[in-house]
Amino acid sequence: MFVFMGDTHMKKEKKERTLSEAEQRRLERFKKTAAEMEQQGYTRHDLTVDIGKANVFAILLLLPLFVIGYGLLFLVNHNISFGRFNAFLFLAVFIVLIAVHELIHGICWSFSTPHHFQDIEFGIMKSSLTPYCACLVPLKKGHYIFGTVMPLIILGILPMVYGIAFGRPGILFLGILMADAAAGDILIIRKLLKHKSSAKEIVYMDHPTEAGGVVFER
């Protein structure tokens, strides 16, 4: 999802973070799309998520995930011992899964876009070395939520359930970390679900430079 920003906001944003060439291109593309939708009678509502708040939420979420996850592991298997633990291998897998997280976003959104994977863009924010995935076209609410929530389910919830059910503390640990890595996605979905509208036509667009986006409705 995208959100349109005026010149004043853009000047403020540029002072905070220098946009990459890819972000600049997405922003220009969004401006054109937003202008076209405004001409067609759409209004827009900002549904972006503050990265700082998302990070705080991730920190607060981590402890409950550990308590609940390992509490259930002990109740089911009466054992939470890791046994042999290769920290370097675990770190390598975790780094790969961060990229896979974004790939899942892209694959799931591409099912609902006109040109499929051509409407999806991947990249890395150089300032934080953080990979990202952006959908370049409008989506329906259900399609947007589907693509947003699937990394949490596939990389977080399912490994947690597997680790608990089969007594695999290492896999549970990885699932907890990947679920926590989806904290921003959880906040985005929460905003989407909280947004109520009586409009007959509603579309959702990714923001070109921030987490979350906007809803266009008429």
C-alpha positions as a Python dict, from the first residue, in 0.01 Angstrom:
ca = {
    (1, 'M'): (0, 0, 0),
    (2, 'F'): (108, 358, -69),
    (3, 'V'): (46, 692, 94),
    (4, 'F'): (72, 1020, -89),
    (5, 'M'): (300, 1279, 70),
    (6, 'G'): (309, 1651, 2),
    (7, 'D'): (627, 1850, -65),
    (8, 'T'): (662, 1964, 297),
    (9, 'H'): (645, 1609, 426),
    (10, 'M'): (891, 1495, 162),
    (11, 'K'): (1147, 1757, 269),
    (12, 'K'): (1115, 1636, 626),
    (13, 'E'): (1148, 1271, 518),
    (14, 'K'): (1461, 1339, 311),
    (15, 'K'): (1628, 1492, 615),
    (16, 'E'): (1547, 1180, 814),
    (17, 'R'): (1652, 922, 555),
    (18, 'T'): (1794, 946, 207),
    (19, 'L'): (1576, 754, -35),
    (20, 'S'): (1733, 500, -267),
    (21, 'E'): (1685, 518, -643),
    (22, 'A'): (1432, 234, -624),
    (23, 'E'): (1235, 418, -354),
    (24, 'Q'): (1241, 738, -559),
    (25, 'R'): (1105, 550, -860),
    (26, 'R'): (829, 391, -651),
    (27, 'L'): (742, 727, -501),
    (28, 'E'): (713, 892, -843),
    (29, 'R'): (502, 601, -968),
    (30, 'F'): (278, 631, -665),
    (31, 'K'): (230, 1005, -713),
    (32, 'K'): (96, 937, -1062),
    (33, 'T'): (-132, 659, -938),
    (34, 'A'): (-258, 870, -647),
    (35, 'A'): (-331, 1164, -877),
    (36, 'E'): (-525, 940, -1117),
    (37, 'M'): (-730, 792, -833),
    (38, 'E'): (-806, 1137, -691),
    (39, 'Q'): (-933, 1244, -1034),
    (40, 'Q'): (-1160, 939, -1029),
    (41, 'G'): (-1311, 1054, -700),
    (42, 'Y'): (-1113, 843, -451),
    (43, 'T'): (-1009, 973, -111),
    (44, 'R'): (-712, 832, 78),
    (45, 'H'): (-641, 743, 442),
    (46, 'D'): (-294, 692, 587),
    (47, 'L'): (-240, 344, 734),
    (48, 'T'): (137, 354, 776),
    (49, 'V'): (310, 210, 1082),
    (50, 'D'): (585, 390, 1270),
    (51, 'I'): (905, 182, 1259),
    (52, 'G'): (1005, 294, 1610),
    (53, 'K'): (674, 175, 1755),
    (54, 'A'): (704, -150, 1561),
    (55, 'N'): (1048, -211, 1714),
    (56, 'V'): (915, -143, 2064),
    (57, 'F'): (625, -381, 1999),
    (58, 'A'): (871, -648, 1880),
    (59, 'I'): (1070, -615, 2204),
    (60, 'L'): (755, -640, 2416),
    (61, 'L'): (624, -935, 2214),
    (62, 'L'): (938, -1145, 2247),
    (63, 'L'): (904, -1237, 2617),
    (64, 'P'): (540, -1358, 2595),
    (65, 'L'): (630, -1568, 2291),
    (66, 'F'): (914, -1734, 2480),
    (67, 'V'): (706, -1790, 2795),
    (68, 'I'): (408, -1933, 2608),
    (69, 'G'): (616, -2133, 2360),
    (70, 'Y'): (851, -2300, 2606),
    (71, 'G'): (575, -2335, 2864),
    (72, 'L'): (374, -2539, 2614),
    (73, 'L'): (686, -2730, 2507),
    (74, 'F'): (747, -2838, 2867),
    (75, 'L'): (380, -2931, 2923),
    (76, 'V'): (371, -3146, 2608),
    (77, 'N'): (718, -3301, 2619),
    (78, 'H'): (842, -3243, 2977),
    (79, 'N'): (1173, -3134, 2830),
    (80, 'I'): (1317, -2804, 2701),
    (81, 'S'): (1680, -2912, 2656),
    (82, 'F'): (1844, -2792, 2335),
    (83, 'G'): (2112, -3063, 2332),
    (84, 'R'): (2382, -2978, 2077),
    (85, 'F'): (2334, -2626, 1942),
    (86, 'N'): (2530, -2484, 1649),
    (87, 'A'): (2503, -2107, 1694),
    (88, 'F'): (2667, -2024, 1361),
    (89, 'L'): (2435, -2252, 1166),
    (90, 'F'): (2135, -2112, 1351),
    (91, 'L'): (2242, -1754, 1270),
    (92, 'A'): (2292, -1842, 903),
    (93, 'V'): (1946, -1998, 883),
    (94, 'F'): (1792, -1698, 1057),
    (95, 'I'): (1952, -1455, 810),
    (96, 'V'): (1829, -1660, 513),
    (97, 'L'): (1477, -1673, 659),
    (98, 'I'): (1469, -1294, 687),
    (99, 'A'): (1505, -1282, 308),
    (100, 'V'): (1254, -1568, 270),
    (101, 'H'): (1010, -1362, 481),
    (102, 'E'): (1010, -1092, 212),
    (103, 'L'): (994, -1348, -68),
    (104, 'I'): (676, -1494, 84),
    (105, 'H'): (518, -1147, 89),
    (106, 'G'): (598, -1108, -278),
    (107, 'I'): (478, -1452, -387),
    (108, 'C'): (148, -1420, -202),
    (109, 'W'): (75, -1069, -328),
    (110, 'S'): (173, -1166, -684),
    (111, 'F'): (-120, -1412, -699),
    (112, 'S'): (-356, -1111, -704),
    (113, 'T'): (-169, -862, -925),
    (114, 'P'): (-228, -811, -1300),
    (115, 'H'): (130, -894, -1403),
    (116, 'H'): (211, -1115, -1105),
    (117, 'F'): (581, -1102, -1011),
    (118, 'Q'): (641, -805, -1242),
    (119, 'D'): (429, -600, -1000),
    (120, 'I'): (650, -692, -704),
    (121, 'E'): (979, -525, -616),
    (122, 'F'): (1249, -649, -378),
    (123, 'G'): (1545, -460, -240),
    (124, 'I'): (1760, -377, 61),
    (125, 'M'): (1752, -57, 265),
    (126, 'K'): (2118, 39, 263),
    (127, 'S'): (2096, 242, 585),
    (128, 'S'): (1989, -61, 789),
    (129, 'L'): (2077, -349, 551),
    (130, 'T'): (1714, -457, 582),
    (131, 'P'): (1553, -648, 293),
    (132, 'Y'): (1207, -538, 183),
    (133, 'C'): (926, -631, -53),
    (134, 'A'): (691, -380, -214),
    (135, 'C'): (374, -436, -415),
    (136, 'L'): (347, -174, -690),
    (137, 'V'): (-25, -200, -769),
    (138, 'P'): (-355, -168, -576),
    (139, 'L'): (-495, -475, -400),
    (140, 'K'): (-822, -572, -237),
    (141, 'K'): (-824, -585, 143),
    (142, 'G'): (-830, -964, 167),
    (143, 'H'): (-548, -1002, -84),
    (144, 'Y'): (-333, -745, 95),
    (145, 'I'): (-387, -906, 436),
    (146, 'F'): (-315, -1251, 289),
    (147, 'G'): (25, -1142, 160),
    (148, 'T'): (103, -956, 480),
    (149, 'V'): (21, -1237, 724),
    (150, 'M'): (166, -1539, 543),
    (151, 'P'): (533, -1495, 656),
    (152, 'L'): (409, -1490, 1017),
    (153, 'I'): (216, -1813, 961),
    (154, 'I'): (472, -2002, 749),
    (155, 'L'): (794, -1899, 926),
    (156, 'G'): (663, -1822, 1274),
    (157, 'I'): (347, -2001, 1382),
    (158, 'L'): (394, -2331, 1196),
    (159, 'P'): (754, -2389, 1321),
    (160, 'M'): (639, -2302, 1673),
    (161, 'V'): (357, -2557, 1654),
    (162, 'Y'): (593, -2818, 1506),
    (163, 'G'): (859, -2752, 1770),
    (164, 'I'): (608, -2786, 2052),
    (165, 'A'): (433, -3093, 1909),
    (166, 'F'): (750, -3288, 1832),
    (167, 'G'): (976, -3166, 2110),
    (168, 'R'): (1217, -2961, 1898),
    (169, 'P'): (1333, -2665, 2111),
    (170, 'G'): (1563, -2532, 1836),
    (171, 'I'): (1285, -2514, 1578),
    (172, 'L'): (1056, -2357, 1838),
    (173, 'F'): (1324, -2095, 1910),
    (174, 'L'): (1356, -2015, 1540),
    (175, 'G'): (979, -1993, 1503),
    (176, 'I'): (958, -1753, 1797),
    (177, 'L'): (1223, -1526, 1645),
    (178, 'M'): (1053, -1528, 1304),
    (179, 'A'): (714, -1458, 1461),
    (180, 'D'): (871, -1167, 1646),
    (181, 'A'): (1028, -1048, 1319),
    (182, 'A'): (671, -1013, 1186),
    (183, 'A'): (578, -761, 1458),
    (184, 'G'): (552, -483, 1201),
    (185, 'D'): (324, -698, 984),
    (186, 'I'): (101, -761, 1286),
    (187, 'L'): (64, -387, 1346),
    (188, 'I'): (-14, -328, 976),
    (189, 'I'): (-286, -595, 980),
    (190, 'R'): (-426, -444, 1300),
    (191, 'K'): (-455, -105, 1130),
    (192, 'L'): (-619, -261, 826),
    (193, 'L'): (-879, -442, 1036),
    (194, 'K'): (-949, -137, 1252),
    (195, 'H'): (-1015, 82, 950),
    (196, 'K'): (-1391, 83, 892),
    (197, 'S'): (-1552, 223, 581),
    (198, 'S'): (-1894, 236, 419),
    (199, 'A'): (-1745, 310, 76),
    (200, 'K'): (-1850, 86, -210),
    (201, 'E'): (-1507, 76, -372),
    (202, 'I'): (-1191, 28, -162),
    (203, 'V'): (-836, -55, -271),
    (204, 'Y'): (-515, -84, -73),
    (205, 'M'): (-167, 15, -183),
    (206, 'D'): (179, -40, -41),
    (207, 'H'): (369, 265, 75),
    (208, 'P'): (681, 327, -138),
    (209, 'T'): (911, 425, 149),
    (210, 'E'): (742, 334, 481),
    (211, 'A'): (581, 31, 646),
    (212, 'G'): (213, -10, 569),
    (213, 'G'): (38, 225, 331),
    (214, 'V'): (-295, 384, 250),
    (215, 'V'): (-647, 294, 156),
    (216, 'F'): (-819, 460, -139),
    (217, 'E'): (-1198, 462, -127),
    (218, 'R'): (-1501, 620, -292),
}
